[in-house]
């Protein structure tokens, strides 16, 4: 997924930011897609992959690291996981 596509998603969709909130929404089946930063911790990645398989949620591995993803989302902190 390109940076332009990600920015389009941020404008058009209601995005959930954060590992805990994303995992809760994936478990409940409320997410269509999950975006992971390039340096997302392996244990987080494993949990998200597990729950995504159960609920057939698409995972998108981004090329951007978490600090850059935070800047793209216009937040003053790093973001490893976001979903909609």
Secondary structure, DSSP 8 states (H G I E B T S, - for coil): --HHHHHHHHHHS--EESHHHHHHHHHTT--SEEEE-TT--HHHHHHHHHHHHHHT-EEEE-SS-HHHHHHHTT-SS--SEEE-
